[in-house]
Amino acid sequence: MDRRFDVLVQGNPFCDLTFTFADRETLPILGQEVYAGNFAINPGGIFNISAALTRLDLAVGMVTQLGNDIFSRFIAERMEEHGISRDLTDWVDAPLPVVTAGISFPHDRLFISYGPPTDGIPVAPVITEQLLDRYQVRVIFTHGEVGVDICRAARQRGILIYLDSNWNPPFLHSTRLRELLSEVDVFSPNLAEALEITGATEAEDALELLSELCPCVAIKLGPDGVLASAHGEVHRVPAIDVDAIETTGAGDNFNAGLIYGILHGYSFEHSLECATITGGLSTLVIGGSGGGYTMVDVERRRSTISVHENRAAD
């Protein structure tokens, strides 16, 4: 009997090489060399949320393609270590290195990425209606790779569609994004993306405009937490207090926490609390998939938040 997947994701994971610096002034100019304060290698991209979800005891199916290169083998090893199923991995007898060098500061970062040419490479696998039925999926998470037709078919089956957006201005301004927003249940851009999509200058205005396109919107505000709306009700949840080391993948971990809360039947506001907890805890290590928190850690933090809220109400 096929296993069930709580969440289905689609895309090719990156191999992230993350270099950390104390401040921008330490970066070299052309012709010079500097040493980073710290360094880590982690799978990234779609792997970030997949790893975060499995840490929260959710079963993840990752529809992906890997090659015969050293980076693909590294990612496959980490999939096994994290308990991410490889049932939906398409193996190609060719090198498929997708690599990102991340230059990271305490509260911001920049990336340099490489993806190989796709000439002669089989088309990467995608989520299909057959997969939805075969694995009794509960949630589809996407950065926009999943087709509108699949989103529509999934919603007809009662599957929740969760959309995040990467910084890709052509996509952010595209009709495709608008079509997707009409079919998804939750949309969670960061603030820069929300402002770019709407043309607004303030988070509150962007939220109002996006809420006309999608029933639940959560705008990630980094160290300021999240501003969200669910069916017309606005929520603002602060970030948890942490001494951030590195913020790569914090948004992906936020998404995982929000999905976790929703699947556990929590209110949208309490689900947002889970999201700020997972997003915040992920910044205590280098790399978006390197976090060591568990479901127990999230619930312990959430209970502390609830206690503080009750005391404030008294």
C-alpha atoms as a printed R data frame, in Angstrom:
    type eleno elety resid chain resno       x      y       z
1   ATOM     1    CA   MET     A     1   0.000  0.000   0.000
2   ATOM     2    CA   ASP     A     2   1.313  3.460  -0.917
3   ATOM     3    CA   ARG     A     3   2.193  5.773   1.950
4   ATOM     4    CA   ARG     A     4   0.196  8.946   2.518
5   ATOM     5    CA   PHE     A     5   1.742 12.389   2.193
6   ATOM     6    CA   ASP     A     6   0.553 15.293   4.293
7   ATOM     7    CA   VAL     A     7   2.279 17.739   1.954
8   ATOM     8    CA   LEU     A     8   3.349 17.455  -1.661
9   ATOM     9    CA   VAL     A     9   6.022 19.794  -3.059
10  ATOM    10    CA   GLN     A    10   7.554 20.107  -6.512
11  ATOM    11    CA   GLY     A    11  10.916 21.440  -7.659
12  ATOM    12    CA   ASN     A    12  14.637 20.809  -7.727
13  ATOM    13    CA   PRO     A    13  16.545 21.384  -4.477
14  ATOM    14    CA   PHE     A    14  19.703 23.492  -4.472
15  ATOM    15    CA   CYS     A    15  22.987 22.832  -2.750
16  ATOM    16    CA   ASP     A    16  23.580 25.929  -0.616
17  ATOM    17    CA   LEU     A    17  27.100 27.061   0.206
18  ATOM    18    CA   THR     A    18  26.596 29.709   2.895
19  ATOM    19    CA   PHE     A    19  29.304 32.166   3.939
20  ATOM    20    CA   THR     A    20  28.528 34.420   6.911
21  ATOM    21    CA   PHE     A    21  29.906 37.902   7.600
22  ATOM    22    CA   ALA     A    22  29.445 40.311  10.488
23  ATOM    23    CA   ASP     A    23  28.691 43.289   8.224
24  ATOM    24    CA   ARG     A    24  28.806 44.420   4.602
25  ATOM    25    CA   GLU     A    25  32.054 46.329   5.065
26  ATOM    26    CA   THR     A    26  33.924 43.015   5.343
27  ATOM    27    CA   LEU     A    27  33.141 42.026   1.751
28  ATOM    28    CA   PRO     A    28  36.111 42.137  -0.617
29  ATOM    29    CA   ILE     A    29  36.504 44.286  -3.697
30  ATOM    30    CA   LEU     A    30  37.658 42.817  -7.017
31  ATOM    31    CA   GLY     A    31  41.158 41.424  -6.786
32  ATOM    32    CA   GLN     A    32  41.030 40.899  -3.019
33  ATOM    33    CA   GLU     A    33  40.166 37.956  -0.778
34  ATOM    34    CA   VAL     A    34  38.566 37.742   2.648
35  ATOM    35    CA   TYR     A    35  37.673 34.859   4.936
36  ATOM    36    CA   ALA     A    36  34.092 34.414   6.079
37  ATOM    37    CA   GLY     A    37  33.251 34.257   9.763
38  ATOM    38    CA   ASN     A    38  31.547 30.894   9.315
39  ATOM    39    CA   PHE     A    39  30.493 28.457   6.607
40  ATOM    40    CA   ALA     A    40  28.028 25.617   6.061
41  ATOM    41    CA   ILE     A    41  26.804 23.344   3.273
42  ATOM    42    CA   ASN     A    42  23.101 22.451   3.254
43  ATOM    43    CA   PRO     A    43  20.514 21.411   0.706
44  ATOM    44    CA   GLY     A    44  18.359 24.429  -0.080
45  ATOM    45    CA   GLY     A    45  15.548 25.595  -2.307
46  ATOM    46    CA   ILE     A    46  12.518 23.316  -2.075
47  ATOM    47    CA   PHE     A    47  14.484 21.169   0.405
48  ATOM    48    CA   ASN     A    48  14.166 23.873   3.076
49  ATOM    49    CA   ILE     A    49  10.428 23.546   3.592
50  ATOM    50    CA   SER     A    50  10.544 19.783   3.047
51  ATOM    51    CA   ALA     A    51  13.039 19.384   5.893
52  ATOM    52    CA   ALA     A    52  11.111 21.783   8.125
53  ATOM    53    CA   LEU     A    53   7.867 19.902   7.588
54  ATOM    54    CA   THR     A    54   9.437 16.535   8.385
55  ATOM    55    CA   ARG     A    55  10.877 18.010  11.607
56  ATOM    56    CA   LEU     A    56   7.263 18.777  12.509
57  ATOM    57    CA   ASP     A    57   6.309 15.116  11.991
58  ATOM    58    CA   LEU     A    58   4.545 15.731   8.690
59  ATOM    59    CA   ALA     A    59   5.048 13.306   5.801
60  ATOM    60    CA   VAL     A    60   6.420 15.065   2.715
61  ATOM    61    CA   GLY     A    61   6.466 13.909  -0.892
62  ATOM    62    CA   MET     A    62   9.044 15.821  -2.940
63  ATOM    63    CA   VAL     A    63   8.474 15.571  -6.686
64  ATOM    64    CA   THR     A    64  11.984 16.237  -7.903
65  ATOM    65    CA   GLN     A    65  14.800 15.331 -10.271
66  ATOM    66    CA   LEU     A    66  18.386 14.494  -9.308
67  ATOM    67    CA   GLY     A    67  21.433 13.638 -11.399
68  ATOM    68    CA   ASN     A    68  24.681 11.706 -11.081
69  ATOM    69    CA   ASP     A    69  26.765 14.644  -9.788
70  ATOM    70    CA   ILE     A    70  28.219 15.030  -6.306
71  ATOM    71    CA   PHE     A    71  25.673 17.708  -5.332
72  ATOM    72    CA   SER     A    72  22.726 15.470  -6.266
73  ATOM    73    CA   ARG     A    73  24.184 12.619  -4.242
74  ATOM    74    CA   PHE     A    74  24.661 14.954  -1.280
75  ATOM    75    CA   ILE     A    75  21.028 16.052  -1.479
76  ATOM    76    CA   ALA     A    76  19.838 12.427  -1.704
77  ATOM    77    CA   GLU     A    77  21.830 11.556   1.421
78  ATOM    78    CA   ARG     A    78  20.307 14.476   3.302
79  ATOM    79    CA   MET     A    79  16.823 13.459   2.139
80  ATOM    80    CA   GLU     A    80  17.351 10.084   3.758
81  ATOM    81    CA   GLU     A    81  18.747 11.636   6.953
82  ATOM    82    CA   HIS     A    82  15.756 13.984   7.280
83  ATOM    83    CA   GLY     A    83  13.201 11.285   6.512
84  ATOM    84    CA   ILE     A    84  12.076 12.874   3.227
85  ATOM    85    CA   SER     A    85  10.703 10.196   0.931
86  ATOM    86    CA   ARG     A    86  12.616  9.509  -2.280
87  ATOM    87    CA   ASP     A    87   9.662  7.664  -3.822
88  ATOM    88    CA   LEU     A    88   8.954 10.597  -6.127
89  ATOM    89    CA   THR     A    89  12.569 11.302  -7.130
90  ATOM    90    CA   ASP     A    90  13.396 10.993 -10.833
91  ATOM    91    CA   TRP     A    91  17.035  9.974 -11.322
92  ATOM    92    CA   VAL     A    92  18.818 11.174 -14.457
93  ATOM    93    CA   ASP     A    93  22.135  9.750 -15.676
94  ATOM    94    CA   ALA     A    94  23.640 13.190 -16.182
95  ATOM    95    CA   PRO     A    95  25.084 15.933 -13.957
96  ATOM    96    CA   LEU     A    96  22.407 18.289 -12.611
97  ATOM    97    CA   PRO     A    97  24.262 20.587 -10.198
98  ATOM    98    CA   VAL     A    98  21.997 23.357  -8.913
99  ATOM    99    CA   VAL     A    99  24.203 25.387  -6.584
100 ATOM   100    CA   THR     A   100  23.842 28.632  -4.633
101 ATOM   101    CA   ALA     A   101  26.572 30.594  -2.885
102 ATOM   102    CA   GLY     A   102  24.945 32.601  -0.123
103 ATOM   103    CA   ILE     A   103  26.646 35.675   1.339
104 ATOM   104    CA   SER     A   104  24.876 36.142   4.638
105 ATOM   105    CA   PHE     A   105  24.766 38.935   7.223
106 ATOM   106    CA   PRO     A   106  22.879 38.763  10.541
107 ATOM   107    CA   HIS     A   107  19.587 40.071   9.088
108 ATOM   108    CA   ASP     A   108  20.018 39.955   5.306
109 ATOM   109    CA   ARG     A   109  21.778 38.023   2.561
110 ATOM   110    CA   LEU     A   110  22.516 37.823  -1.157
111 ATOM   111    CA   PHE     A   111  22.806 34.811  -3.443
112 ATOM   112    CA   ILE     A   112  24.731 33.741  -6.529
113 ATOM   113    CA   SER     A   113  23.157 30.675  -8.146
114 ATOM   114    CA   TYR     A   114  23.874 28.294 -10.993
115 ATOM   115    CA   GLY     A   115  21.603 25.833 -12.775
116 ATOM   116    CA   PRO     A   116  22.867 23.623 -15.618
117 ATOM   117    CA   PRO     A   117  21.508 23.781 -19.185
118 ATOM   118    CA   THR     A   118  18.518 21.506 -19.679
119 ATOM   119    CA   ASP     A   119  19.330 20.500 -23.254
120 ATOM   120    CA   GLY     A   120  19.061 16.734 -23.547
121 ATOM   121    CA   ILE     A   121  17.758 16.346 -19.978
122 ATOM   122    CA   PRO     A   122  14.370 14.623 -19.553
123 ATOM   123    CA   VAL     A   123  11.541 16.880 -18.478
124 ATOM   124    CA   ALA     A   124  11.395 17.086 -14.698
125 ATOM   125    CA   PRO     A   125   8.459 15.316 -13.013
126 ATOM   126    CA   VAL     A   126   5.420 17.328 -11.943
127 ATOM   127    CA   ILE     A   127   2.489 16.907  -9.587
128 ATOM   128    CA   THR     A   128  -0.414 15.146 -11.297
129 ATOM   129    CA   GLU     A   129  -3.969 14.277 -10.334
130 ATOM   130    CA   GLN     A   130  -2.875 10.639 -10.134
131 ATOM   131    CA   LEU     A   131  -0.327 11.515  -7.452
132 ATOM   132    CA   LEU     A   132  -2.932 13.452  -5.496
133 ATOM   133    CA   ASP     A   133  -5.224 10.425  -5.399
134 ATOM   134    CA   ARG     A   134  -2.538  7.789  -4.971
135 ATOM   135    CA   TYR     A   135  -0.938  9.434  -1.931
136 ATOM   136    CA   GLN     A   136  -4.083 11.010  -0.396
137 ATOM   137    CA   VAL     A   137  -2.393 14.406  -0.219
138 ATOM   138    CA   ARG     A   138  -3.644 17.029   2.269
139 ATOM   139    CA   VAL     A   139  -1.614 20.093   1.159
140 ATOM   140    CA   ILE     A   140   0.220 21.222  -1.962
141 ATOM   141    CA   PHE     A   141   2.989 23.745  -1.382
142 ATOM   142    CA   THR     A   142   4.315 25.660  -4.383
143 ATOM   143    CA   HIS     A   143   6.401 28.657  -5.372
144 ATOM   144    CA   GLY     A   144   4.356 28.856  -8.563
145 ATOM   145    CA   GLU     A   145   5.669 25.764 -10.357
146 ATOM   146    CA   VAL     A   146   2.392 23.850 -10.030
147 ATOM   147    CA   GLY     A   147  -0.100 24.465 -12.820
148 ATOM   148    CA   VAL     A   148  -3.398 26.245 -12.349
149 ATOM   149    CA   ASP     A   149  -5.290 23.164 -13.539
150 ATOM   150    CA   ILE     A   150  -3.678 20.994 -10.841
151 ATOM   151    CA   CYS     A   151  -4.472 23.601  -8.189
152 ATOM   152    CA   ARG     A   152  -8.069 23.622  -9.331
153 ATOM   153    CA   ALA     A   153  -8.246 19.813  -9.323
154 ATOM   154    CA   ALA     A   154  -6.657 19.684  -5.866
155 ATOM   155    CA   ARG     A   155  -9.117 22.164  -4.369
156 ATOM   156    CA   GLN     A   156 -11.985 20.079  -5.779
157 ATOM   157    CA   ARG     A   157 -10.566 17.215  -3.725
158 ATOM   158    CA   GLY     A   158 -10.422 19.345  -0.588
159 ATOM   159    CA   ILE     A   159  -6.627 19.697  -0.732
160 ATOM   160    CA   LEU     A   160  -5.245 22.965   0.659
161 ATOM   161    CA   ILE     A   161  -3.076 24.978  -1.755
162 ATOM   162    CA   TYR     A   162  -0.307 27.073  -0.205
163 ATOM   163    CA   LEU     A   163   1.575 29.533  -2.442
164 ATOM   164    CA   ASP     A   164   4.756 31.429  -1.645
165 ATOM   165    CA   SER     A   165   6.614 33.662  -4.086
166 ATOM   166    CA   ASN     A   166  10.294 34.082  -4.792
167 ATOM   167    CA   TRP     A   167  11.781 37.435  -5.787
168 ATOM   168    CA   ASN     A   168  11.084 37.213  -9.508
169 ATOM   169    CA   PRO     A   169   9.582 40.513 -10.744
170 ATOM   170    CA   PRO     A   170   8.339 39.132 -14.102
171 ATOM   171    CA   PHE     A   171   6.412 36.423 -12.234
172 ATOM   172    CA   LEU     A   172   5.207 38.844  -9.557
173 ATOM   173    CA   HIS     A   173   3.648 41.012 -12.277
174 ATOM   174    CA   SER     A   174   2.385 38.140 -14.421
175 ATOM   175    CA   THR     A   175  -1.158 37.080 -15.223
176 ATOM   176    CA   ARG     A   176  -0.084 33.574 -14.186
177 ATOM   177    CA   LEU     A   177   0.336 34.718 -10.589
178 ATOM   178    CA   ARG     A   178  -3.132 36.291 -10.647
179 ATOM   179    CA   GLU     A   179  -4.575 33.056 -12.039
180 ATOM   180    CA   LEU     A   180  -2.865 31.044  -9.306
181 ATOM   181    CA   LEU     A   181  -4.085 33.392  -6.583
182 ATOM   182    CA   SER     A   182  -7.652 32.725  -7.662
183 ATOM   183    CA   GLU     A   183  -7.105 29.022  -6.960
184 ATOM   184    CA   VAL     A   184  -4.977 28.970  -3.785
185 ATOM   185    CA   ASP     A   185  -6.059 28.996  -0.149
186 ATOM   186    CA   VAL     A   186  -3.041 30.675   1.474
187 ATOM   187    CA   PHE     A   187  -0.570 33.132  -0.051
188 ATOM   188    CA   SER     A   188   2.519 34.133   1.921
189 ATOM   189    CA   PRO     A   189   4.924 36.568   0.232
190 ATOM   190    CA   ASN     A   190   7.534 38.561   2.060
191 ATOM   191    CA   LEU     A   191   7.089 42.315   2.372
192 ATOM   192    CA   ALA     A   192   9.223 43.245  -0.647
193 ATOM   193    CA   GLU     A   193   7.299 40.807  -2.840
194 ATOM   194    CA   ALA     A   194   3.930 41.999  -1.541
195 ATOM   195    CA   LEU     A   195   4.806 45.621  -2.296
196 ATOM   196    CA   GLU     A   196   6.132 44.712  -5.742
197 ATOM   197    CA   ILE     A   197   2.979 42.794  -6.633
198 ATOM   198    CA   THR     A   198   0.550 45.476  -5.501
199 ATOM   199    CA   GLY     A   199   2.491 48.691  -6.059
200 ATOM   200    CA   ALA     A   200   1.664 49.665  -2.471
201 ATOM   201    CA   THR     A   201   4.161 51.402  -0.213
202 ATOM   202    CA   GLU     A   202   2.908 50.045   3.122
203 ATOM   203    CA   ALA     A   203   2.299 46.500   4.325
204 ATOM   204    CA   GLU     A   204  -1.276 47.286   5.403
205 ATOM   205    CA   ASP     A   205  -2.217 48.540   1.938
206 ATOM   206    CA   ALA     A   206  -0.568 45.556   0.262
207 ATOM   207    CA   LEU     A   207  -2.469 43.192   2.560
208 ATOM   208    CA   GLU     A   208  -5.788 44.817   1.703
209 ATOM   209    CA   LEU     A   209  -5.127 44.523  -2.037
210 ATOM   210    CA   LEU     A   210  -3.891 40.926  -1.869
211 ATOM   211    CA   SER     A   211  -6.833 39.895   0.308
212 ATOM   212    CA   GLU     A   212  -9.080 40.729  -2.637
213 ATOM   213    CA   LEU     A   213  -7.272 38.014  -4.618
214 ATOM   214    CA   CYS     A   214  -6.831 35.261  -2.015
215 ATOM   215    CA   PRO     A   215  -8.856 34.370   1.125
216 ATOM   216    CA   CYS     A   216  -5.834 34.021   3.417
217 ATOM   217    CA   VAL     A   217  -2.731 36.183   3.057
218 ATOM   218    CA   ALA     A   218   0.292 36.249   5.383
219 ATOM   219    CA   ILE     A   219   2.933 38.885   4.652
220 ATOM   220    CA   LYS     A   220   6.233 37.948   6.253
221 ATOM   221    CA   LEU     A   221   7.880 40.963   7.889
222 ATOM   222    CA   GLY     A   222  11.131 39.358   9.036
223 ATOM   223    CA   PRO     A   223  12.092 40.600  12.521
224 ATOM   224    CA   ASP     A   224   8.722 42.393  12.745
225 ATOM   225    CA   GLY     A   225   6.749 39.151  12.544
226 ATOM   226    CA   VAL     A   226   3.779 38.781  10.209
227 ATOM   227    CA   LEU     A   227   0.787 40.808   9.060
228 ATOM   228    CA   ALA     A   228  -2.018 38.591   7.849
229 ATOM   229    CA   SER     A   229  -5.664 38.440   6.882
230 ATOM   230    CA   ALA     A   230  -7.968 35.422   6.920
231 ATOM   231    CA   HIS     A   231 -11.421 35.861   5.400
232 ATOM   232    CA   GLY     A   232 -11.418 39.554   6.246
233 ATOM   233    CA   GLU     A   233 -10.021 39.285   9.773
234 ATOM   234    CA   VAL     A   234  -6.628 40.967  10.205
235 ATOM   235    CA   HIS     A   235  -3.923 39.530  12.462
236 ATOM   236    CA   ARG     A   236  -0.527 40.909  13.452
237 ATOM   237    CA   VAL     A   237   1.777 38.462  15.233
238 ATOM   238    CA   PRO     A   238   5.229 39.561  16.434
239 ATOM   239    CA   ALA     A   239   8.398 37.598  15.781
240 ATOM   240    CA   ILE     A   240   9.811 35.579  18.651
241 ATOM   241    CA   ASP     A   241  12.824 37.028  20.448
242 ATOM   242    CA   VAL     A   242  15.977 35.296  19.182
243 ATOM   243    CA   ASP     A   243  19.586 36.265  18.557
244 ATOM   244    CA   ALA     A   244  19.581 35.488  14.843
245 ATOM   245    CA   ILE     A   245  22.742 33.959  13.413
246 ATOM   246    CA   GLU     A   246  21.665 33.575   9.779
247 ATOM   247    CA   THR     A   247  18.310 34.081   8.048
248 ATOM   248    CA   THR     A   248  18.501 31.933   4.900
249 ATOM   249    CA   GLY     A   249  15.334 29.844   4.633
250 ATOM   250    CA   ALA     A   250  13.531 31.606   7.470
251 ATOM   251    CA   GLY     A   251  10.567 32.191   5.161
252 ATOM   252    CA   ASP     A   252  10.443 28.510   4.205
253 ATOM   253    CA   ASN     A   253  10.482 27.511   7.866
254 ATOM   254    CA   PHE     A   254   7.738 30.077   8.519
255 ATOM   255    CA   ASN     A   255   5.647 28.422   5.802
256 ATOM   256    CA   ALA     A   256   6.175 25.008   7.366
257 ATOM   257    CA   GLY     A   257   4.978 26.271  10.742
258 ATOM   258    CA   LEU     A   258   1.857 27.814   9.250
259 ATOM   259    CA   ILE     A   259   1.022 24.603   7.412
260 ATOM   260    CA   TYR     A   260   1.647 22.644  10.612
261 ATOM   261    CA   GLY     A   261  -0.792 24.821  12.546
262 ATOM   262    CA   ILE     A   262  -3.485 24.612   9.884
263 ATOM   263    CA   LEU     A   263  -3.217 20.813   9.609
264 ATOM   264    CA   HIS     A   264  -3.500 20.539  13.391
265 ATOM   265    CA   GLY     A   265  -6.758 22.449  13.339
266 ATOM   266    CA   TYR     A   266  -5.454 25.556  15.081
267 ATOM   267    CA   SER     A   267  -7.045 28.924  14.443
268 ATOM   268    CA   PHE     A   268  -5.338 31.007  11.772
269 ATOM   269    CA   GLU     A   269  -3.887 33.307  14.429
270 ATOM   270    CA   HIS     A   270  -2.459 30.397  16.427
271 ATOM   271    CA   SER     A   271  -1.136 28.886  13.203
272 ATOM   272    CA   LEU     A   272   0.650 32.186  12.570
273 ATOM   273    CA   GLU     A   273   2.231 31.859  16.016
274 ATOM   274    CA   CYS     A   274   3.570 28.443  15.003
275 ATOM   275    CA   ALA     A   275   4.945 30.041  11.842
276 ATOM   276    CA   THR     A   276   6.779 32.825  13.675
277 ATOM   277    CA   ILE     A   277   8.237 30.233  16.036
278 ATOM   278    CA   THR     A   278   9.588 27.962  13.293
279 ATOM   279    CA   GLY     A   279  10.800 30.923  11.259
280 ATOM   280    CA   GLY     A   280  12.557 32.421  14.266
281 ATOM   281    CA   LEU     A   281  14.135 29.181  15.485
282 ATOM   282    CA   SER     A   282  15.518 28.494  12.008
283 ATOM   283    CA   THR     A   283  17.740 31.601  12.260
284 ATOM   284    CA   LEU     A   284  19.741 30.091  15.128
285 ATOM   285    CA   VAL     A   285  21.763 27.954  12.698
286 ATOM   286    CA   ILE     A   286  23.444 28.493   9.339
287 ATOM   287    CA   GLY     A   287  21.390 27.376   6.350
288 ATOM   288    CA   GLY     A   288  17.673 27.103   5.751
289 ATOM   289    CA   SER     A   289  17.471 23.341   6.280
290 ATOM   290    CA   GLY     A   290  19.872 23.043   9.203
291 ATOM   291    CA   GLY     A   291  17.439 23.867  12.008
292 ATOM   292    CA   GLY     A   292  17.245 21.465  14.923
293 ATOM   293    CA   TYR     A   293  13.823 22.353  16.346
294 ATOM   294    CA   THR     A   294  11.037 19.784  16.650
295 ATOM   295    CA   MET     A   295   7.280 19.733  17.071
296 ATOM   296    CA   VAL     A   296   7.847 19.581  20.849
297 ATOM   297    CA   ASP     A   297   9.856 22.825  20.705
298 ATOM   298    CA   VAL     A   298   7.118 24.558  18.724
299 ATOM   299    CA   GLU     A   299   4.366 23.463  21.100
300 ATOM   300    CA   ARG     A   300   6.411 24.480  24.137
301 ATOM   301    CA   ARG     A   301   6.993 27.947  22.686
302 ATOM   302    CA   ARG     A   302   3.357 28.260  21.642
303 ATOM   303    CA   SER     A   303   2.147 27.404  25.139
304 ATOM   304    CA   THR     A   304   4.420 30.131  26.513
305 ATOM   305    CA   ILE     A   305   2.906 32.650  24.112
306 ATOM   306    CA   SER     A   306  -0.604 31.604  25.183
307 ATOM   307    CA   VAL     A   307   0.300 32.017  28.871
308 ATOM   308    CA   HIS     A   308   1.582 35.539  28.224
309 ATOM   309    CA   GLU     A   309  -1.573 36.407  26.283
310 ATOM   310    CA   ASN     A   310  -3.800 35.149  29.078
311 ATOM   311    CA   ARG     A   311  -1.863 37.125  31.694
312 ATOM   312    CA   ALA     A   312  -2.101 40.251  29.548
313 ATOM   313    CA   ALA     A   313  -5.847 39.771  29.240
314 ATOM   314    CA   ASP     A   314  -6.176 39.459  33.024
